Amino acid sequence: MHTVDIAAVDSILVLLAVEEAARRLRIGRTTCYQRIRSGDLESIDIGRLRRVPADPPAAYRARRRAAERAA
């Protein structure tokens, strides 16, 4: 049986499912959807699917770190 390293696959994706973006951010799926709705995390609709571009989770983490340092 062939096993797939999910982290390796995640690292090459251009668009992430919300669950994949949540995993990268180490937050829950519901929290990820809340961040999308608030505008904190960029996402796009593709038909009936919601996808998060691969770069925004890193940008979101950087903004959160900067905000925590400034507080």
Buried (B, 14 or more C-beta within 10 A) or exposed (E): EEEEEEEEEBEEBEBBBBEBBBBBBEBEEEEBBEBBEEEEBBBEEEEEEBBBBBEBBEEBEEEEEEEEEEE
